[in-house]
Amino acid sequence: MFRAEDIREWRGHDVVDADRKKIGSLEAVYVDTATDDPSFATVTVGLPTKRRLIFVPLAEATVGPGYLKVPWDKKLAKEAPSIDTDGELLAEDEPRVFAHYGLPYKTGLNGERRLGRR
């Protein structure tokens, strides 16, 4: 796994599923605001004229030469909630991102959002 502060080195690299099928290119990392650990990646997908960013969990992700491998199937990832390439994840949309992958979601102790972009 890579550290969140190393994201600049990984931006633009391929993100692949367990079968090494390319999902897209790494755009950014969202960290858990409570721990500052990498939690989700935004991955650029789509045709050049219709690009969007999908969210892919980083739990159990591994790095290889020039790629980041996630344990999630390409089809599931491509159907994940998305934002425009210049958009941002709204706090009210966070639960949908977690639910898509069957992951539990809860806000911080004082109701603060769970994800922060790096």
C-alpha positions in Angstrom: 0.0 0.0 0.0 1.1 3.5 -0.6 0.9 6.4 1.8 -1.5 9.3 1.1 1.4 11.8 0.9 2.9 9.8 -2.0 -0.2 10.4 -4.2 1.7 12.8 -6.5 3.9 9.9 -7.6 1.0 7.7 -8.4 -1.3 10.1 -10.2 -2.0 9.0 -13.7 -1.0 5.4 -13.2 -3.3 2.6 -14.1 -5.8 1.2 -11.6 -6.5 -2.4 -12.3 -8.8 -5.0 -10.8 -7.8 -8.4 -9.3 -7.6 -9.9 -12.9 -5.4 -6.9 -14.0 -8.1 -5.5 -16.1 -7.7 -1.7 -16.4 -10.4 0.2 -14.6 -8.9 3.7 -15.4 -6.2 6.1 -14.2 -5.6 7.2 -10.7 -6.6 10.9 -10.2 -6.7 11.5 -6.4 -6.9 9.8 -3.0 -9.5 10.5 -0.4 -8.4 9.8 3.1 -10.4 8.8 6.2 -10.6 12.1 8.1 -10.3 10.4 11.4 -7.1 8.5 10.7 -5.6 10.2 7.6 -5.3 6.7 6.0 -6.0 6.3 2.3 -9.7 5.2 2.0 -10.9 5.7 -1.6 -9.3 6.6 -4.9 -10.9 8.6 -7.6 -10.2 6.9 -11.0 -10.6 8.7 -14.3 -12.8 6.6 -16.7 -14.7 7.2 -20.0 -14.0 8.5 -23.4 -11.9 11.7 -23.8 -15.1 13.8 -24.4 -17.1 12.2 -21.5 -14.6 11.6 -18.7 -15.7 11.2 -15.1 -14.2 10.2 -11.8 -15.4 7.0 -10.0 -14.7 6.1 -6.4 -12.9 2.8 -5.6 -12.0 1.6 -2.1 -8.3 1.3 -1.3 -8.6 -1.4 1.4 -6.3 -4.3 0.4 -5.0 -2.3 -2.6 -1.5 -3.2 -3.7 1.0 -1.5 -5.9 3.0 -3.0 -8.8 5.3 -1.5 -11.3 3.2 1.4 -12.8 -0.2 0.2 -11.5 -2.4 0.1 -8.4 -4.3 -3.1 -8.0 -7.6 -3.1 -6.1 -9.6 -6.2 -5.1 -12.8 -4.8 -6.7 -14.2 -6.1 -10.0 -13.9 -3.7 -13.0 -17.6 -3.8 -13.7 -18.6 -3.0 -10.1 -16.1 -0.2 -10.0 -17.3 1.3 -13.3 -20.9 1.4 -11.9 -19.7 3.2 -8.8 -21.0 6.7 -7.9 -19.1 9.3 -9.9 -18.4 13.0 -10.1 -17.3 15.3 -13.0 -13.6 15.6 -13.5 -13.7 19.1 -12.0 -16.3 18.2 -9.4 -16.1 17.3 -5.8 -17.8 14.7 -3.6 -20.6 16.3 -1.5 -20.9 15.3 2.1 -24.5 14.0 1.5 -23.2 11.7 -1.3 -20.5 9.9 0.9 -22.9 7.2 2.2 -23.8 6.2 -1.4 -20.1 5.6 -2.2 -19.7 3.3 0.7 -23.0 1.5 0.1 -22.1 0.7 -3.5 -19.3 -1.5 -2.2 -21.3 -2.8 0.7 -19.0 -1.0 3.2 -20.3 0.5 6.5 -20.6 4.2 6.7 -20.7 6.5 9.7 -19.8 10.1 10.2 -17.2 11.4 12.6 -18.0 11.8 16.3 -19.4 15.3 15.7 -21.1 14.5 12.4 -18.1 15.6 10.3 -17.6 14.1 6.9 -15.7 10.9 6.6 -13.6 11.5 3.4 -11.1 14.3 2.6 -9.4 14.7 -0.8 -5.6 14.7 -1.1 
